[in-house]
Amino acid sequence: MQQAIKLLQLSNLELDGFVEQELERNPLLQREEPEGETPEAAERAEAGDGEMTFGDGVGEGSVAAMDAGSDDVYGDAAPGERTSDRMTDEAQPGLSDWSSAGKGGSVFEGEGERPDTHEPTLWEHLQAQASSAGFTAADHGIALTLIDATDEGGYLRGELAEFADRLGVPLARIEAVLAVCQGFEPTGIMARSVPECLKLQLIERNRFDPAMAALLDNLDLLARRDLTALRRACDVDAEDLAEMIAELKALTPRPGAGFGGEPAQTVVPDVHVRPDPAGGWRVELNADTLPRLLVDKRYHGLVQAGARSDTEKTFVADCAVQANWLVKSLDQRAKTILKVSSEIVRQQDAFFAFGVEFLRPLNLKTVADAIGMHESTVSRVTSNKYVATPRGVFELKFFFTAAIQSVDGASSHSAEAVRHRIKTMIDGEGLEGDVLSDDRIVEILKETGIDIARRTVAKYREALRIPSSVQRRRMLKTA
């Protein structure tokens, strides 16, 4: 049961490594060859060898045993908030030169367990900031998509028009979300070119002026050391140009290089979602990511018959038990991933049909209750699993957005949507001439059916970088 639980949370790459270790260690395990590829495969089929299914000798009690405690359940947390608990409180140190880069990250070890110490990756760092940026649910989804398209150096790869088309939103909205993301730490992150990266860092230092803009537009001249042409382009003297070049050298052209984590790898989706000609969506497992193992019963019989000592008999018996359970656990893992993915697609049908604007509030409990599983099982299934859809490749956790309960308890509201509503109310204060306190905002939200605590309103307001009501009242009087 512990093995089955561990297998659920492994990515397909980690699972492949684990299976390779088991194949080397257990002589009774074999990979299933593609049908008709070798005569040996046909002989095994005729001899009764085959893939053990989860139904062979495993009852509902065993399935239920795969549900562990809820200590690792992230509940109503949004995708970015689920990564923030792995962040350290220390700020990432800046890079002092143009090429230094950090190194680190977790490595697959043992039987699927991850080390307890984890150096945050660039993507986790950005996701944590996105979760507290005050985005609406739709804009949060856009931000996560842009973060996923950011390379290890910190540059955004891909055309914004392509993202807009894929997510079903106007290009202007993608640009607005990107503008917010480019304000994340480290400075210069998610730029689309070296000049833009340097420009963002200069703006933060309050050193971006027309001369600097001209210098960034003519970096090719700097590379050729054509200082005379540069002075003319920037309209500065030799001394000023030397100072400007020194300032550029102090910047970081690869802002993401100082973060830990393994090099970015191509994501191989575990699940495919395609339009069904009959209506709705067809959810299928990616067969290429599923290890197919066989327990060689014939070889087991030969080895068992030849075992003489008690030690040899015990070793053969242990190998047989472990081989059978591994095959059954792999089969159950595949079925569980398909079951959870199908329910997520059903819950987020509007997203696939109309775009990111139609993401609905969704948490683990909703999915777990619908399919009759424990929340911790759903948590493990959605970790490091990806789904390929007509709108792109997404991690399964992408589809979980935080929710706030209604006053009547009958429905829920997206936390991002509530943040947006709070911001809208405060933005309208100047027009109506009345400054809303946090208590008043709570009353207004409860009148519209949203049950929220005052401290939650304060937290959301601070995340949106909105001053307190006292400060806003002073600002209005000054204006």
Stockholm file with secondary structure:
# STOCKHOLM 1.0

chainA/1-479         MQQAIKLLQLSNLELDGFVEQELERNPLLQREEPEGETPEAAERAEAGDGEMTFGDGVGEGSVAAMDAGSDDVYGDAAPGERTSDRMTDEAQPGLSDWSSAGKGGSVFEGEGERPDTHEPTLWEHLQAQASSAGFTAADHGIALTLIDATDEGGYLRGELAEFADRLGVPLARIEAVLAVCQGFEPTGIMARSVPECLKLQLIERNRFDPAMAALLDNLDLLARRDLTALRRACDVDAEDLAEMIAELKALTPRPGAGFGGEPAQTVVPDVHVRPDPAGGWRVELNADTLPRLLVDKRYHGLVQAGARSDTEKTFVADCAVQANWLVKSLDQRAKTILKVSSEIVRQQDAFFAFGVEFLRPLNLKTVADAIGMHESTVSRVTSNKYVATPRGVFELKFFFTAAIQSVDGASSHSAEAVRHRIKTMIDGEGLEGDVLSDDRIVEILKETGIDIARRTVAKYREALRIPSSVQRRRMLKTA
#=GR chainA/1-479 SS CHHHHHHHHCCHHHHHHHHHHHHHHCTTEEECCCTTSCHHHHHHHHTTCCCCCTTSSCCHHHHHHTCCCSTTCCTTCCHHHHHHTTSCSSCCCCCSSSSCCCCCCCCCBTTTBCCSCCCCBHHHHHHHHHHTTTCCHHHHHHHHHHHHTBCTTSBBCSCHHHHHHHHTSCHHHHHHHHHHHTTSSSTTTTBSSHHHHHHHHHHHTTCCCHHHHHHHHTHHHHHTTCHHHHHHHHTCCHHHHHHHHHHHHTSCSCTTTTSBSCCCCCCCCSEEEEECTTSSEEEEECGGGSCCEEECHHHHHHHHHHCCSHHHHHHHHHHHHHHHHHHHHHHHHHHHHHHHHHHHHHHTHHHHHHCGGGCCCBCHHHHHHHHTCCHHHHHHHTTTCEEEETTEEEEGGGGCBCEEEBTTSSCEEEHHHHHHHHHHHHHTHHHHTCCCCHHHHHHHHHHTTBCCCHHHHHHHHHHTTCCCHHHHHHHHHHC
#=GC SS_cons         CHHHHHHHHCCHHHHHHHHHHHHHHCTTEEECCCTTSCHHHHHHHHTTCCCCCTTSSCCHHHHHHTCCCSTTCCTTCCHHHHHHTTSCSSCCCCCSSSSCCCCCCCCCBTTTBCCSCCCCBHHHHHHHHHHTTTCCHHHHHHHHHHHHTBCTTSBBCSCHHHHHHHHTSCHHHHHHHHHHHTTSSSTTTTBSSHHHHHHHHHHHTTCCCHHHHHHHHTHHHHHTTCHHHHHHHHTCCHHHHHHHHHHHHTSCSCTTTTSBSCCCCCCCCSEEEEECTTSSEEEEECGGGSCCEEECHHHHHHHHHHCCSHHHHHHHHHHHHHHHHHHHHHHHHHHHHHHHHHHHHHHTHHHHHHCGGGCCCBCHHHHHHHHTCCHHHHHHHTTTCEEEETTEEEEGGGGCBCEEEBTTSSCEEEHHHHHHHHHHHHHTHHHHTCCCCHHHHHHHHHHTTBCCCHHHHHHHHHHTTCCCHHHHHHHHHHC
//
